[in-house]
Amino acid sequence: MPPKPHRILLDRVSGYADEAAAYMRRRRASRRPFARLYYGGGRAEDHAADSVAGGELFVAAGRLIEVAGR
């Protein structure tokens, strides 16, 4: 007897959900803090937190958050 159509769809969706969950687990394990700057024209640069520019950006962002909270 062939499987019911809704079961095929359910199996496919379950497979996609499993893949998405695995992707998120891998991403969480390798995620590191960084600062991203956006420039005119759509260009963007990422700076790691342990780089000089990244450290300065994190300090500046922290100060902005303090000022905004007042």
N, C-alpha and C positions, 0 to 999 in steps of 0.2 A: 504494500500500500504506500503510495507516495506521501511525503510529509505535507501537512496543511500549509497553505501559503503564508499565513501569519507567523508560523514557526520559523520559516526561512528568513523572514524579515527580522524577527526577534533575534535569531542567531547572528545575523549580520550586524545589527545594532549593538548587540552584546560584545561582539568582536571589536568593533570600533571603540566602544567604551573601555574595554580592557587595554587596547593599545594607547588610548589617551591617558589612562591612569598610569601606565608604565612610563610614558613620556614625562608626565609630571613628577613622578618619583625620581627619575634620572635627573631632571632639571633641578629639582630641589637639592639633590646631593651635590651638584656641581655649581650651584649659584653662589656668586661672590658679589659683594657690594661694589657699585660703580657709579660714576657720575656721567651723564650723557648731556652734551651740549648740542643744541640745534642752531644752525646758521641759516642766513638767508639763502634761498636757492635750493633748500631741501637737504643740504649737507649736514651730517651729524658726526660727532666724535665721542667715543667712549673713553673714559679715564678710570683706571683701577683705583681703588681706595688707597692702595699702598704706593702709588706713584706720587711724585711731587705735585703735579697739577691736580690729581684726584684728591689729595689731602687738603690742598688749598680750597678746592671747590666744596668739600664736605664742611670745612670750617665756615666758609661764607654762607652756605646753606643753613647751617646751624644758627648763625647770627640772624639771618633773615627770619627763621622760624621764631626765634626769641622776640624779635621786634614785632612780628605779626601778632604774637600772643598778648601784647600789651594793650 
